[in-house]
Amino acid sequence: MMLTLCLAMPLAGCESSGPKGACDRAASALEKKDSALFMSQFDMDAYAYHEFVNLSKDNGLMKLTDQIGSIFGINDQLNSIIMNATNLKGQTEETFKRSVANGEMAAICSRSTSADCPWDVTGLKNAKIKELNEEAAIATVTTKANVTSWVALRKKGETWVIVGKAASEEKAAMFATDQKGMPKAPEEQKEPVFPGKEAPADTEGEPQAGTI
């Protein structure tokens, strides 16, 4: 019935549902340079955590960063930024806001030869979806530069969202099916309360026993 309506009313703007819908909406956001719409297709906690996983010492980008840091003598600063997962989420959000709004992200990914830049309008529109289970899927995205990468998607409530990207189908599947997200910042973490032990009082400015 929905297909019939879409064929009968092509101007109505029928939108794909399921995991493909998230890819289509991301592509539309890139076309419109709408960073808010683009970011709404992501679970940013999970996405940033998986970017943190991607930025391992075995990762080429990390090695390149180390080289740049050595050249400019700023290894410590770069490592501090990259290895701080909480900061990485904020940096990712700021990068998305800026680079989607000015069209830079779509332009770079459309010509990138690296398999970690799937944010190409044509590639996302033509993404091939593989559902892993009822709540996880991966999208194979081939950009204008004929480079293929994979996007991890997960169902959150009634909506499919992007939770990661990867240069291999195997890693994308791992990102789509795990349930990990960003760790809380240290100041937000509370001491666990065990049976028979009272919760510690929140004394502002006074360190708890056993902490540094």
C-alpha positions as CSV (number, residue, x, y, z in Angstrom):
1,M,0.0,0.0,0.0
2,M,2.8,2.4,1.0
3,L,4.7,1.6,-2.2
4,T,1.6,2.3,-4.3
5,L,1.1,5.7,-2.6
6,C,4.8,6.6,-3.2
7,L,4.5,5.7,-6.9
8,A,1.2,7.6,-7.2
9,M,2.5,10.6,-5.4
10,P,6.2,11.0,-6.1
11,L,6.2,14.6,-5.0
12,A,5.0,13.7,-1.5
13,G,8.5,12.9,-0.4
14,C,8.1,9.4,0.8
15,E,10.9,8.3,3.1
16,S,12.5,5.0,3.6
17,S,11.9,3.3,6.9
18,G,14.1,0.9,8.9
19,P,17.9,1.2,8.8
20,K,17.8,2.5,5.3
21,G,15.8,5.5,6.5
22,A,18.6,6.6,8.7
23,C,21.0,6.6,5.7
24,D,18.5,8.4,3.5
25,R,17.9,11.1,6.1
26,A,21.7,11.5,6.6
27,A,22.1,11.9,2.9
28,S,19.3,14.5,2.8
29,A,20.9,16.4,5.7
30,L,24.2,16.5,3.9
31,E,22.5,17.8,0.7
32,K,20.7,20.5,2.7
33,K,23.7,21.3,4.8
34,D,21.5,20.7,7.9
35,S,23.9,19.7,10.7
36,A,21.0,19.3,13.2
37,L,19.2,16.8,11.0
38,F,22.4,15.0,10.3
39,M,23.3,14.6,13.9
40,S,19.8,13.5,14.8
41,Q,20.5,10.3,12.9
42,F,23.2,9.3,15.3
43,D,23.5,7.9,18.8
44,M,26.4,10.1,19.6
45,D,27.4,8.3,22.8
46,A,27.8,5.0,20.9
47,Y,29.3,6.6,17.8
48,A,32.0,8.4,19.8
49,Y,32.8,5.3,21.7
50,H,33.3,3.4,18.5
51,E,35.4,6.2,17.1
52,F,37.5,5.8,20.2
53,V,37.9,2.1,19.4
54,N,38.9,3.0,15.8
55,L,41.6,5.3,17.1
56,S,43.8,2.5,18.5
57,K,47.6,2.4,18.3
58,D,47.3,0.0,15.4
59,N,45.2,2.4,13.5
60,G,46.8,4.3,10.6
61,L,45.3,7.6,11.7
62,M,46.8,7.3,15.2
63,K,50.2,6.5,13.7
64,L,49.8,9.6,11.4
65,T,48.9,11.7,14.5
66,D,51.9,10.4,16.3
67,Q,54.1,11.5,13.4
68,I,52.5,15.0,13.3
69,G,52.9,15.3,17.0
70,S,56.6,14.4,16.8
71,I,57.2,16.9,14.0
72,F,55.7,19.7,16.0
73,G,56.7,18.5,19.4
74,I,53.1,18.2,20.7
75,N,52.7,14.5,21.2
76,D,51.5,14.9,24.8
77,Q,48.8,17.4,23.9
78,L,47.5,15.3,20.9
79,N,47.5,12.1,22.9
80,S,45.6,13.8,25.7
81,I,42.9,14.9,23.3
82,I,42.6,11.7,21.3
83,M,42.7,9.3,24.2
84,N,40.1,11.2,26.3
85,A,36.9,9.5,25.2
86,T,34.7,12.2,26.8
87,N,36.4,14.9,24.8
88,L,36.2,12.9,21.7
89,K,32.4,13.0,21.8
90,G,32.4,16.8,22.0
91,Q,35.0,17.1,19.3
92,T,33.0,14.8,17.0
93,E,29.8,16.9,17.6
94,E,31.6,20.1,16.8
95,T,33.2,18.7,13.7
96,F,29.8,17.5,12.5
97,K,28.2,20.9,13.1
98,R,30.8,22.8,11.3
99,S,31.6,20.4,8.4
100,V,28.0,19.5,7.5
101,A,26.9,23.1,7.6
102,N,29.7,24.3,5.3
103,G,29.4,21.3,3.0
104,E,33.0,20.2,3.7
105,M,32.1,16.8,5.0
106,A,30.2,15.7,1.9
107,A,32.8,17.2,-0.4
108,I,35.7,15.4,1.3
109,C,34.0,12.0,1.6
110,S,32.9,12.1,-2.1
111,R,36.5,12.1,-3.2
112,S,38.3,10.5,-0.3
113,T,40.4,7.3,-1.0
114,S,40.2,6.2,2.6
115,A,37.6,3.6,3.7
116,D,36.6,5.5,6.8
117,C,34.6,8.4,5.2
118,P,31.1,7.1,4.2
119,W,29.4,10.5,4.5
120,D,28.9,10.8,0.7
121,V,25.4,11.8,-0.5
122,T,25.2,9.4,-3.4
123,G,26.8,6.5,-1.4
124,L,24.3,6.9,1.5
125,K,21.3,7.0,-0.9
126,N,22.5,3.8,-2.6
127,A,23.5,2.1,0.6
128,K,22.9,-1.7,0.7
129,I,21.4,-2.8,4.0
130,K,22.2,-6.1,5.7
131,E,20.0,-6.7,8.8
132,L,21.9,-8.7,11.5
133,N,18.9,-9.1,13.8
134,E,15.8,-7.1,14.7
135,E,17.8,-4.4,16.3
136,A,21.1,-4.3,14.4
137,A,22.1,-3.7,10.8
138,I,25.0,-2.6,8.7
139,A,25.0,-0.5,5.5
140,T,27.6,-0.9,2.7
141,V,28.3,2.5,1.4
142,T,30.3,3.0,-1.9
143,T,31.2,6.7,-2.5
144,K,31.7,8.6,-5.8
145,A,35.4,7.8,-5.5
146,N,34.4,4.0,-5.7
147,V,35.6,3.5,-2.1
148,T,33.5,1.2,0.1
149,S,33.1,1.5,3.8
150,W,30.5,0.3,6.3
151,V,28.0,2.1,8.6
152,A,26.8,0.4,11.8
153,L,23.1,1.0,12.7
154,R,21.0,0.0,15.7
155,K,17.4,0.3,16.6
156,K,16.8,2.7,19.5
157,G,13.2,2.6,20.6
158,E,11.3,2.8,17.3
159,T,14.0,4.7,15.4
160,W,17.1,3.4,13.6
161,V,20.3,5.4,14.4
162,I,23.9,5.3,13.3
163,V,26.3,4.0,15.9
164,G,29.6,3.7,14.1
165,K,31.5,3.5,10.9
166,A,34.3,1.0,9.9
167,A,36.6,0.1,7.1
168,S,35.5,-3.5,7.3
169,E,32.1,-5.3,7.4
170,E,33.2,-7.4,10.4
171,K,34.0,-4.4,12.5
172,A,30.8,-2.6,11.5
173,A,28.9,-5.7,12.6
174,M,30.6,-5.7,15.9
175,F,29.7,-2.0,16.4
176,A,26.1,-2.6,15.5
177,T,25.6,-5.5,17.8
178,D,27.4,-4.4,21.0
179,Q,25.7,-2.3,23.5
180,K,28.6,-0.1,24.6
181,G,28.4,3.6,24.9
182,M,30.5,6.5,26.2
183,P,31.7,6.1,29.8
184,K,30.5,8.9,32.1
185,A,32.9,11.6,32.9
186,P,34.7,11.0,36.2
187,E,32.8,13.8,38.1
188,E,29.5,12.1,37.1
189,Q,30.4,8.7,38.4
190,K,29.0,7.8,41.8
191,E,30.5,5.4,44.3
192,P,28.5,2.1,44.2
193,V,26.3,1.4,47.2
194,F,26.4,-2.2,48.5
195,P,23.8,-3.8,50.8
196,G,24.4,-2.7,54.4
197,K,26.4,0.3,53.4
198,E,24.9,3.8,53.3
199,A,25.4,6.0,50.3
200,P,28.2,8.6,50.8
201,A,27.0,12.1,51.4
202,D,27.6,14.6,48.6
203,T,30.0,17.0,50.3
204,E,30.9,19.5,47.7
205,G,34.6,20.3,47.6
206,E,35.5,17.5,50.1
207,P,37.1,14.4,48.7
208,Q,35.7,11.0,49.7
209,A,37.8,8.6,51.6
210,G,39.9,6.4,49.3
211,T,39.9,8.8,46.5
212,I,42.6,11.1,45.2
